[in-house]
Amino acid sequence: MTTHQPDHRADAYRSTLYDFDDKATGWLGFAGVMLGLAGVWNLTEGLLAIGDSRVYVADSVFVFSNINTWGWIIMLLGITELAAAFMLGTGSRFARWFGITAAFVNAFGQLYFLSAYPLWGVTMIAIDILIIYALVVHGGKRIREV
């Protein structure tokens, strides 16, 4: 009867590729889920704005253009955030920076869209700040250089 010897080479290989930290993994999962939710919310928000829905503040004044144009902009931001959420699953450095950029641009876009839906805009900015925090502070701990 032979006993099974653990393969220490495989364990050493895995430990050089990944440095799992429970807190960092949790924050990265949070960032991915929130990017996905923010993307879906922005898609919905953009479609409502394009369709001239009555959920927005009447007689809103925008920096430029109208509610229809901002609906398209917000919808494109939602598509960008959805793409970033799916890319975060790869764990690549590019995905991390793409997620940070998508959240930053969305927060900036929500700032300009604030007059149409103030409470929702502030909420989205707060969510984007949490996403940026998660990716900046904890994003580099997941994958280590080989």
N, C-alpha and C positions, 0 to 999 in steps of 0.2 A: 504494500500500500504506500503510495507516494503522497507527500504533503505538498500542498500548493504554496509556492514561495511568492510573495508579493513582488511585483515588478517595480523596483525603485526608480528605474529610468523613466517610466511613464509618469510617475508622480513628480519627479524632478522637472520633466518637460512641461507638465501642466502648471506647476508653480512658477515657471519662468514666463509663461504666457499671460496668466491671469493673477491678479492680486485682488481677490474678492474681499471686500469689506462690507459687512452687513448693512451698515448705515449708508455707505455710498451706493450699494446696489438698490436699496430702498428708495433713495432720492432719485436715482436714475430711472427706476421704474415709475416713480411719481411724475418725473418730467416727461417721460414718454406718453403716459396716459393723459396727462394734462395737455400736452401738445396735440394729441389726437382729439380730445374733447374740445379744445379751443378751436381746432380746425373745423370740426363739425358745427360748432356754434357759429363760427364766422360764415361758413357756407349758408347756414340757415338765415343768419342776419343779413347777409348779402342778397339772398333771394327775396327776402321780405322787402328790402330797400328797392330792389329792381322792380318788384311787382307793385310798387307804390302802396304798400300796406299801411294801415292806420295805427301801427304800434309805435311809431316814432313821434317825437314832439312836433306839433304843428308849427309851421312858419320857422323852421330851423334855418339859421344862417350859417353857411359853411365858408371856409377860407377860400376855396375855389369850387366852382361847378355846383352841382345839385345832388339830391339824395340818390338819384339813379346812378350817377358816376361813382359816388362813394359806395354804393351797393356792389358795383363791379370790383372796385378796389378791395373791399372787405372780403368779397368772395375769393379773389385771387390770393389774398393773405391766408385765407382758410385752406386753400389747396396747398399752399407752401407749407403751412404748419402740419397738415396731414402727411405730406411727403417727409418732413423732418421727423415726425413721430415714427414712421415706418423705418427710416434710416437709422434711428437710434438703436434699433434692435441689433444692428451689425456691430455696434461697439467701436466703430472707427472714430478716429479723431476728426475727420471731415464731417461726419454726422453730428458730432458734438458741436462743432463750430457752426454748422448749418442750422442746428436747432437754436443756438444762441442768437444767431442773426435773424431767424424767422420770428422768434419771440420779441426781439428788440424792434424789428420793423413793424410787427403787429401792435406793440404798445404805442409806438409812434403814430401809426395809422389810427388807432383808437382815440388818441389824443385829438386828432383832427375831426373825428366822427362823434366827439363827445356831445356836441350840441343837439344831435338827433336823439340820443338815448343816454343821458348822463349817468345814471346809476349802473347800467350795464357796461358802459365804457370804462368807468372806474374799476369795476369788478374785473374786467378783462385785463386792464393794466396791472392790477395786483397779481393776477394769475401769471401773467407774463414775467413779472419780477420774480416770482417764486420759481418759475421754470429756468430763468437765467441763473438764479442762485444755485439751483440744483446742478446745472450743467457746468457752471464755472467752478464751484467749490468741490463738488464730488465727482465730476465727469472724468477728471484725469486719473482717478484712483482705480478705475476699472481695468484698463488695459495698460500693461507695462511694456516697455521696449524690450524686444528680444535680443 
